[in-house]
Amino acid sequence: MAFVIVLPMNIIKEYIRYPFMFKQDLKLKRAYFFVNPYRAVRKFLQKRGESNPHQYGETPIHVIKSLIDAAGGLKKYQYFADVGAGRGRISYFVQKVYGCKVFAYEQLGLFVKKGKKLFPKVQFIAGDFLKADLSKMDIIYFYGTMMKEKEILEFTCQVRKGCRVISISYPLTDYDSRFKVTNKVEITFPWGKTNGYIQQLR
Ligand SMILES: C[S@@+](CC[C@H](N)C(=O)[O-])C[C@H]1O[C@@H](n2cnc3c(N)ncnc32)[C@H](O)[C@@H]1O
């Protein structure tokens, strides 16, 4: 019996541009065959009593590429952090494309355990990124669309001067006036169009 796999056009375009992602996505598919990441995060947050446990989503690779380029790119010796890294797909991509040091902070132990095996060149760090030392980062990717104001402010306090922070859907200046937006990019997620913001401390 033959199986036909139908892929959306945007995914096919990504594989044509970045063929190495095809192999990685197959690895991810195999590793997560019995685990739905959306469900895993929902269960984790429900246990913690979160009012909105539907917080999982992944950034398309063309989106992270355009955001990092809009932030000025990354050199091999520089540090990138994905705060709330999920399965680490984006972290893998950034390490591969820019060759820089990549740190993936993630609260779900399962993602960290699998990520360490799948993507050995990425440094996975288990736990709450709000308590992490982010002082050596050159670019931080903050896909924190569901974060509460208190958490956003806890995060902004960890950012060092000179570090570029990429946020999705809202600029950090909405919460912390010490920042200035240096660039804004229109991006498309599977859930719709929005803006990505690049900002730094003044
Ligand atoms: C929307 S997903 C983004 C995944 C990935 N960054 C991407 O863009 O593809 C958010 C992830 O952040 C994690 N997360 C949320 N708050 C966190 C925290 N305070 N510390 C560590 N991880 C967190 C969640 O478990 C989830 O896996």
The ligand as an ORCA input file, in Angstrom:
! r2SCAN-3c Opt
* xyz 0 1
  C       5.022     29.491     21.872
  S       6.192     28.190     22.265
  C       7.564     28.758     21.305
  C       8.536     27.677     20.873
  C       9.738     28.197     20.073
  N      10.351     29.326     20.714
  C       9.349     28.602     18.679
  O       9.217     29.810     18.442
  O       9.162     27.742     17.815
  C       6.596     28.696     23.927
  C       7.422     27.704     24.735
  O       7.919     28.431     25.869
  C       7.904     27.616     27.010
  N       7.865     28.528     28.176
  C       6.897     29.424     28.504
  N       7.223     30.105     29.612
  C       8.451     29.634     30.003
  C       9.322     29.956     31.085
  N       9.018     30.912     31.965
  N      10.497     29.289     31.160
  C      10.844     28.335     30.253
  N      10.054     27.989     29.219
  C       8.867     28.631     29.083
  C       6.674     26.748     26.829
  O       6.771     25.536     27.560
  C       6.672     26.512     25.305
  O       7.354     25.325     24.989
*
